[in-house]
């Protein structure tokens, strides 16, 4: 501690009135803080992934599948939302082949 540092400001009445604790369960709060810190650290240090459309080139499939997993499959989305994203990330014949599966339960797993 620096003895010459200015004193830490105390919260004023406005600050206290607007701050609300939603969940007081320490485990939940800690998990939330850690998750947010990880999101901030990851998001701040890495550029966003580029969406590359896939058109059935076998040489590009593994790269596409990996990126799709990182951007969509690992997210908390419904099957329908994931399938919609998949169709968005396709071109040409690949898009035509999967467009009919949009809205099908488990469609992403079947397509990938």
C-alpha positions as CSV (number, residue, x, y, z in Angstrom):
1,X,0.0,0.0,0.0
2,X,1.2,3.5,-0.9
3,X,0.9,5.7,2.2
4,X,1.0,8.8,-0.1
5,X,-1.9,7.6,-2.2
6,X,-5.2,9.6,-2.0
7,X,-7.9,8.0,0.1
8,X,-10.3,5.7,-1.8
9,X,-13.6,7.5,-2.4
10,X,-16.6,6.3,-0.4
11,X,-19.8,5.5,-2.3
12,X,-22.4,8.2,-2.3
13,X,-26.1,7.8,-1.7
14,X,-26.8,7.7,-5.5
15,X,-24.4,4.8,-5.9
16,X,-25.9,2.8,-3.1
17,X,-29.4,3.4,-4.2
18,X,-28.8,2.1,-7.8
19,X,-26.7,-1.0,-6.9
20,X,-28.7,-4.1,-6.3
21,X,-27.5,-7.6,-5.4
22,X,-29.5,-10.0,-7.5
23,X,-28.1,-13.3,-6.2
24,X,-26.4,-13.6,-2.8
25,X,-25.3,-17.2,-3.2
26,X,-21.5,-16.9,-3.1
27,X,-20.9,-19.9,-5.3
28,X,-23.2,-18.5,-8.1
29,X,-21.7,-15.1,-7.8
30,X,-18.2,-16.5,-8.0
31,X,-19.0,-18.6,-11.0
32,X,-20.6,-15.6,-12.7
33,X,-17.6,-13.4,-12.0
34,X,-15.1,-16.0,-13.3
35,X,-17.2,-16.6,-16.4
36,X,-17.4,-12.9,-17.1
37,X,-13.7,-12.5,-16.5
38,X,-12.9,-15.3,-19.0
39,X,-15.2,-13.7,-21.6
40,X,-13.5,-10.3,-21.1
41,X,-10.0,-11.8,-21.2
42,X,-10.7,-13.9,-24.3
43,X,-12.7,-11.3,-26.2
44,X,-10.2,-8.5,-25.4
45,X,-7.2,-10.4,-26.5
46,X,-8.4,-12.1,-29.7
47,X,-9.8,-10.7,-32.9
48,X,-13.3,-12.0,-33.8
49,X,-13.4,-15.1,-36.0
50,X,-14.0,-14.5,-39.6
51,X,-17.0,-16.3,-41.1
52,X,-15.9,-18.3,-44.0
53,X,-18.6,-19.8,-46.1
54,X,-18.3,-23.5,-47.0
55,X,-19.3,-24.8,-50.5
56,X,-18.4,-28.5,-50.2
57,X,-14.7,-28.3,-51.0
58,X,-13.4,-31.3,-49.1
59,X,-10.0,-29.6,-48.5
60,X,-11.8,-26.8,-46.5
61,X,-14.2,-29.0,-44.5
62,X,-12.1,-29.5,-41.4
63,X,-11.3,-25.8,-41.1
64,X,-15.0,-24.9,-41.6
65,X,-16.2,-27.5,-39.1
66,X,-13.7,-26.3,-36.4
67,X,-14.7,-22.6,-36.9
68,X,-18.4,-23.4,-37.0
69,X,-18.0,-25.3,-33.7
70,X,-16.2,-22.3,-32.1
71,X,-18.7,-19.8,-33.3
72,X,-22.0,-21.6,-33.2
73,X,-22.1,-25.1,-31.8
74,X,-20.4,-24.3,-28.5
75,X,-22.8,-21.4,-27.9
76,X,-26.0,-21.7,-25.8
77,X,-28.4,-21.7,-28.8
78,X,-31.3,-23.8,-29.8
79,X,-31.0,-26.5,-32.5
80,X,-33.1,-24.3,-34.8
81,X,-30.8,-21.3,-34.3
82,X,-27.7,-23.4,-34.9
83,X,-29.2,-24.8,-38.1
84,X,-30.1,-21.3,-39.3
85,X,-26.5,-20.2,-38.7
86,X,-25.2,-23.3,-40.5
87,X,-27.3,-22.5,-43.6
88,X,-26.0,-18.9,-43.4
89,X,-22.4,-20.1,-43.5
90,X,-22.9,-22.3,-46.6
91,X,-22.7,-21.4,-50.3
92,X,-23.7,-23.1,-53.5
93,X,-24.7,-26.8,-53.5
94,X,-23.9,-27.1,-49.8
95,X,-26.5,-24.4,-49.0
96,X,-29.0,-26.0,-51.3
97,X,-28.5,-29.4,-49.7
98,X,-29.0,-28.2,-46.1
99,X,-31.6,-25.5,-46.6
100,X,-34.4,-28.1,-46.4
101,X,-33.2,-29.2,-43.0
102,X,-33.6,-25.8,-41.4
103,X,-35.9,-26.2,-38.4
104,X,-35.3,-30.0,-38.2
105,X,-34.5,-31.1,-34.6
106,X,-30.9,-32.3,-34.5
107,X,-30.3,-31.0,-38.0
108,X,-26.9,-29.6,-37.3
109,X,-25.6,-32.9,-35.9
110,X,-26.9,-34.7,-39.0
111,X,-25.4,-32.1,-41.4
112,X,-22.0,-32.0,-39.7
